[in-house]
């Protein structure tokens, strides 16, 4: 275990975000985790040494405040996990402007806006900047028609991530767009095939394997390449 590695996990109060913090903490990483509501972060608070910060990823002023609090820190991993499923109907014809605005702000714009502010604090060359994507974000794979709006938001995140990577000067961290599998979370539902711990163990393994490779990779928790 290497206690000198530092991670910043965005969106970590429950589900995969919490699972990532638990896995990294068990592996000896120093972890900073963000939550929207500290009152709901009892599971994080139970992890000795984990630093908890408050952040609503959609709030630009809150993001600026977080960047000021983290000024000068260097991270080996920045993982942007925060995201939402969107409206239950998942219908483009039924969706309101407010529903679409919320979905695309949280899942697409806000993650890149955060990365723009904090990527300079990710260790160049050996560090990893990771975004929680989904196989549904692949426009090549004709799946997820019942989650059309969510699927579109993840495809848009992948596209905007590609554009963002092109703006980064060398030396830069490796960038990963990661599919966690179909996981038993509030979003994935009880019928999912994978538990949180197994998914997060795989995600951390891929982060460690890809660190230092450079480039931008769209892979799943088992290291399988996903077509764009």
C-alpha positions as CSV (number, residue, x, y, z in Angstrom):
1,X,0.0,0.0,0.0
2,X,1.2,3.5,-0.9
3,X,-0.1,6.2,1.5
4,X,1.6,8.8,-0.7
5,X,-1.1,8.7,-3.4
6,X,-3.8,11.3,-3.2
7,X,-7.3,11.1,-4.8
8,X,-10.2,13.5,-5.1
9,X,-13.6,11.9,-5.7
10,X,-16.4,14.1,-6.8
11,X,-19.9,12.9,-5.7
12,X,-19.1,10.4,-2.9
13,X,-22.0,10.3,-0.4
14,X,-23.4,6.9,-1.7
15,X,-23.3,4.4,-4.5
16,X,-20.3,4.1,-6.7
17,X,-18.7,7.3,-5.4
18,X,-18.8,6.0,-1.8
19,X,-17.6,2.6,-3.1
20,X,-14.6,4.2,-4.8
21,X,-13.6,6.1,-1.6
22,X,-13.9,2.9,0.4
23,X,-11.7,0.9,-2.1
24,X,-9.1,3.6,-2.3
25,X,-9.0,4.1,1.4
26,X,-8.6,0.3,1.9
27,X,-5.7,0.4,-0.7
28,X,-3.9,3.1,1.4
29,X,-4.7,6.2,-0.7
30,X,-5.2,9.6,1.0
31,X,-8.7,10.6,-0.1
32,X,-10.7,13.8,-0.4
33,X,-14.4,13.3,-1.1
34,X,-17.1,15.8,-2.0
35,X,-20.8,15.5,-1.1
36,X,-23.7,17.9,-1.6
37,X,-25.0,17.4,2.0
38,X,-22.5,16.6,4.8
39,X,-25.4,15.4,7.0
40,X,-25.9,12.4,4.7
41,X,-22.2,11.4,4.7
42,X,-22.1,9.2,7.8
43,X,-20.5,6.3,5.8
44,X,-17.7,8.6,4.7
45,X,-17.2,10.0,8.2
46,X,-16.6,6.5,9.4
47,X,-13.5,6.2,7.2
48,X,-10.6,7.4,9.3
49,X,-8.5,10.1,7.5
50,X,-10.9,10.8,4.6
51,X,-11.3,14.6,4.1
52,X,-14.9,15.6,3.3
53,X,-15.7,18.7,1.3
54,X,-19.1,20.1,0.4
55,X,-19.9,20.7,-3.3
56,X,-22.9,21.0,-5.5
57,X,-21.3,20.3,-8.9
58,X,-23.8,22.5,-10.7
59,X,-22.9,25.5,-8.6
60,X,-20.1,27.5,-10.2
61,X,-19.5,29.6,-7.1
62,X,-19.3,26.5,-4.9
63,X,-16.8,25.0,-7.4
64,X,-14.6,28.1,-7.2
65,X,-14.7,27.9,-3.4
66,X,-13.7,24.3,-3.5
67,X,-10.8,25.1,-5.8
68,X,-9.6,27.8,-3.3
69,X,-9.8,25.4,-0.4
70,X,-7.8,22.8,-2.4
71,X,-5.2,25.3,-3.7
72,X,-1.7,23.9,-3.8
73,X,-2.7,20.2,-3.4
74,X,-1.6,17.7,-6.0
75,X,-3.8,14.7,-6.8
76,X,-2.8,11.4,-8.4
77,X,-6.4,10.8,-9.2
78,X,-9.4,13.2,-9.9
79,X,-12.5,11.1,-10.4
80,X,-15.7,13.0,-11.4
81,X,-18.5,10.6,-10.4
82,X,-21.4,12.9,-9.8
83,X,-24.4,12.4,-12.2
84,X,-28.1,11.9,-12.4
85,X,-30.5,9.6,-14.3
86,X,-32.8,12.4,-15.4
87,X,-36.6,12.3,-15.7
88,X,-38.3,9.0,-15.1
89,X,-40.1,9.1,-18.4
90,X,-36.9,9.4,-20.4
91,X,-38.9,10.8,-23.3
92,X,-37.6,13.6,-25.6
93,X,-41.2,14.5,-26.5
94,X,-42.3,14.7,-22.9
95,X,-39.2,16.4,-21.4
96,X,-39.4,19.9,-20.2
97,X,-36.7,22.5,-20.7
98,X,-36.0,22.4,-17.0
99,X,-35.6,18.6,-17.0
100,X,-33.2,18.7,-19.9
101,X,-31.3,21.6,-18.5
102,X,-30.8,19.8,-15.2
103,X,-29.7,16.5,-16.9
104,X,-27.2,18.1,-19.3
105,X,-25.8,20.5,-16.8
106,X,-25.1,17.8,-14.2
107,X,-24.0,15.0,-16.5
108,X,-22.2,17.0,-19.2
109,X,-21.3,20.6,-18.6
110,X,-20.6,20.6,-14.8
111,X,-18.0,17.7,-14.9
112,X,-16.0,19.4,-17.7
113,X,-16.2,22.7,-15.9
114,X,-14.9,21.1,-12.8
115,X,-12.1,19.4,-14.7
116,X,-11.1,22.7,-16.3
117,X,-10.7,24.3,-12.8
118,X,-8.8,21.4,-11.2
119,X,-6.9,19.5,-13.9
120,X,-3.8,21.6,-13.2
121,X,-3.7,19.9,-9.8
122,X,-3.6,16.4,-11.2
123,X,-0.1,15.1,-11.3
124,X,1.2,15.4,-14.9
125,X,2.2,12.2,-16.8
126,X,1.5,9.8,-14.0
127,X,-1.8,11.2,-12.8
128,X,-5.3,10.1,-13.9
129,X,-8.4,12.3,-14.6
130,X,-11.4,10.0,-14.7
131,X,-15.1,10.6,-15.7
132,X,-17.8,8.2,-14.8
133,X,-19.3,7.4,-18.2
134,X,-21.4,4.5,-19.3
135,X,-21.5,2.0,-22.1
136,X,-24.8,3.7,-23.0
137,X,-22.7,6.7,-24.0
138,X,-21.4,4.7,-27.0
139,X,-23.3,5.8,-30.1
140,X,-22.0,2.6,-31.8
141,X,-23.9,0.3,-29.5
142,X,-27.7,0.3,-30.0
143,X,-28.7,-0.3,-26.4
144,X,-30.5,1.6,-23.8
145,X,-33.5,2.9,-25.8
146,X,-35.5,3.0,-22.6
147,X,-33.0,5.4,-21.2
148,X,-32.7,7.7,-24.2
149,X,-32.1,11.0,-22.4
150,X,-29.6,9.5,-20.0
151,X,-27.8,7.8,-22.9
152,X,-27.6,11.1,-24.8
153,X,-26.2,12.8,-21.8
154,X,-23.4,10.3,-21.5
155,X,-22.6,10.4,-25.2
156,X,-22.4,14.2,-24.9
157,X,-20.1,13.9,-21.9
158,X,-17.8,11.6,-23.9
159,X,-17.8,14.2,-26.8
160,X,-17.1,17.1,-24.5
161,X,-14.4,15.2,-22.8
162,X,-12.7,14.5,-26.1
163,X,-12.8,18.3,-26.9
164,X,-11.5,19.1,-23.4
165,X,-8.6,16.7,-23.8
166,X,-7.5,18.4,-26.9
167,X,-7.1,21.7,-25.0
168,X,-4.6,20.2,-22.4
169,X,-1.0,21.1,-22.8
170,X,1.8,18.5,-22.3
171,X,2.7,17.0,-20.0
172,X,-0.9,16.0,-19.1
173,X,-2.6,13.2,-17.1
174,X,-4.1,10.1,-18.6
175,X,-7.9,10.7,-19.1
176,X,-10.3,7.8,-18.7
177,X,-14.0,7.6,-19.5
178,X,-15.1,4.7,-17.4
179,X,-18.1,2.3,-17.6
180,X,-18.7,0.7,-14.1
181,X,-20.8,-2.1,-15.4
182,X,-24.5,-2.6,-14.5
183,X,-24.3,-2.0,-10.8
184,X,-26.8,-2.5,-8.0
185,X,-27.1,1.2,-7.0
186,X,-30.1,3.5,-6.7
187,X,-29.6,4.3,-10.4
188,X,-28.8,0.7,-11.6
189,X,-31.6,-0.9,-9.6
190,X,-31.9,-4.2,-7.7
191,X,-31.9,-6.2,-10.9
192,X,-28.3,-5.2,-11.8
193,X,-25.7,-7.9,-12.2
194,X,-22.8,-6.4,-10.3
195,X,-22.3,-5.3,-6.7
196,X,-20.7,-1.9,-5.9
197,X,-17.5,-3.4,-4.3
198,X,-16.7,-5.5,-7.4
199,X,-17.3,-2.6,-9.7
200,X,-15.1,-0.3,-7.7
201,X,-12.3,-2.8,-7.3
202,X,-12.2,-3.1,-11.1
203,X,-12.4,0.6,-11.7
204,X,-9.4,1.2,-9.3
205,X,-7.5,-1.6,-11.0
206,X,-8.0,0.1,-14.4
207,X,-6.9,3.5,-13.0
208,X,-3.7,2.0,-11.7
209,X,-3.0,0.1,-14.9
210,X,-3.6,3.1,-17.2
211,X,-1.7,5.7,-15.0
212,X,1.2,7.0,-17.1
213,X,-0.1,5.8,-20.4
214,X,-1.4,9.1,-21.6
215,X,-4.2,9.7,-24.0
216,X,-7.9,9.3,-23.6
217,X,-9.5,5.9,-23.2
218,X,-13.1,4.7,-23.1
219,X,-13.0,1.4,-21.1
220,X,-15.1,-0.6,-18.7
221,X,-14.2,-1.8,-15.1
222,X,-12.6,-4.9,-16.6
223,X,-10.4,-3.0,-19.0
224,X,-12.4,-3.8,-22.1
225,X,-12.3,-1.1,-24.7
226,X,-15.7,0.4,-25.6
227,X,-16.3,1.8,-29.1
228,X,-17.1,5.5,-29.2
